[in-house]
Amino acid sequence: MPDPLVLKKYSNRRLYDTRNSRYVNLDDLSTMIRSGEQVQIHDATSGDDVTAFILTQIVLEAAKCRNSLLPESVLHLIIRYGDNALGEFFEKYFLKTLQNYIATKKAFDQQFGKWLDMGMTLPRRMPEMISGASSIESMMEIFGLPKPSASKEPDSTSTNPLDNRKSEQKTKT
């Protein structure tokens, strides 16, 4: 993994990108992170790591536009129990849960795309599958079933009662 992008936060709330020698705002920083950039933010005066604070600020700004980030009941729990109980939860379980969700969603999207592609090509492939044979035989072949025998006469030793009944009716006539 490449080195994280180091930013300095100045007292006037400005963020300075040390790699590209320019000032950035929270929207710029959000765009960088969405594109896969890892960031590390230090207070320019004290040198303290303020990365979590700035990233939280980005999340809260986005939530303000939608008027909701977490349900009120969860926010009450966060305030009531503080970061002691929830810090461990977020560190141990929440990150893994989100990573698994993203991986599963990506796999599902890929599989669904394959199904859509298969559905789109089926009408073009159907004439090839049906040409020269009856559609029942083609369908049986698709599902890996044996083709029906050429003999039309039912077998008298058949275990199917309908076959035996048909055989008996033919012998009576």
N, C-alpha and C positions, 0 to 999 in steps of 0.2 A: 504494500500500500504506500503511495507517495506521501511525502511529508505534508502535514496539514497546512493550510493557508493561515498565516499568522496575521491577526489584525490587532490594532491598538485602539482602545476606546479612550477618547479624550473627555475632559470634564464638560465640554459643551455638547456632549452626547454624539459627537461625530466619530465615525469609525474609519480608520486608515488601513488600507490594504498594503502591507509591506512588500508583497511580491510584485505588485503592479504599480506601486508608488502613486496611489490615488485614493481619494475619499469615496466611501460607498455608503449607501443608506440601507435600511432594513430590507427593503424590497430587493435591492441588488444582492444582499447577503442571502436572502431566501432563495433567489434564483440560482445562486452558486451552489447552495446545498442541494437543491432539487436536481441539479445536473451531476451530483455525485461528489462534490467537493467536501472534504473534511476541513473544519475550521477550528481555530483556537484563538480566543480573544483575551487580551490582557489589558488591564487598566494601565494607561500610559504613565500615570504618576506613581502608583504603588507597585505595579507589576503583578498584582493579584490576577488570578484566572477568573474572568467574569463570563466565560463561555455559556454556562448554564443559564445565567441571568439573561443574557442577550437572546439566546435561543428561545427561552420562555417568553420573552417580550414579543418575539416574532409570532409565536403560536397564539398569544393573547390578542395581538393586533388582528390576526386572521379571524379569530373567534369573534372579535368585536364586530366585524363586518357581517358575520352570519348570526350574531346575537346568541350564540351558544357554542360551547366547546364540550362541556361535560354536563350531565344532568345535575340539577340543583342538589339532589340527595347525595351525590358523590362529592360535590363541592363542600357540603356541610361536613361530611366525614373527614375530608382533607383538613379543614379548619379545626374540627374537634380534636382529632388525634395527632395533628401536626405531621411533620416529616419523619418522625421516628418510626412509626408503624408503616407508613406508606412508602418511605424511602426504600426499605428492603423489598417491598412488593414490586415497586417499579423497576428496581435494579435487577432483581432475580427473575421475575415472571413476566412482567409487562413487555419488556424488550423481546424476550423469546416468543411470546404470543404474537406480537406484531410481525416478527420475522417469519414465523410459521404461516401466518395469515397471508403475507405478501407472496411467499413461495407457493402456497396452495392456490392463490388467486391466479398467479402467473401460469401454473401448470394447467388449471382449469381453462383459462383463456386460450392456451395453446391447443388443448384437446378440443375445445369447442370450435376453434378455427379449423381444425382438421375435419371435424364432422361437417362443418359448413362447406368446405372444399369438396368433400366426398359427395354431399348432396347436390352440389352444383354440377359435378361431372357425371353423376348417375344418368341423367337423361341422354347424354352423349354416348355413354357406354352401353345403354340398354339395347340398341339395335344389334350391337356386336354379340351380346350375350344371348339374344333371342334368335338370330339368323340361323336358319338351317335346322332348327329343332323346335319342338313345342315349348311353350312358355313354362309349362309345369316341369319338364325335364331340366330346363335352364335353372329354374328356381331350386330344384332339388340339388343340382350340381353346385350352385352357389352355397348352399347350406351343408354340402358334403354328404348328402344322402345318396344311396345307391339308386341308379336309374331303374324304372319299372321294367319288369321282364317283358319280352316280346310276346309271350303267350297271353291270349285274352281269356282262355278257359280257366276258371277258378280251380284251384287245387282241392281235391276231395278231402285231403288231410289237413286242411286249413283249420286253424284254431279260431278264426273269426266266424261267429255263428251266421252272419249275413252271407258270407261266401258259401257256406254249406247249404243254407236255405235256397240260394239261387241255383246251386248245383242240383238239389233235389227237384226244384220246379222244372228244370230243363229235362231231367230224366223222365218226368211224368208226361211231358208233352210229346 
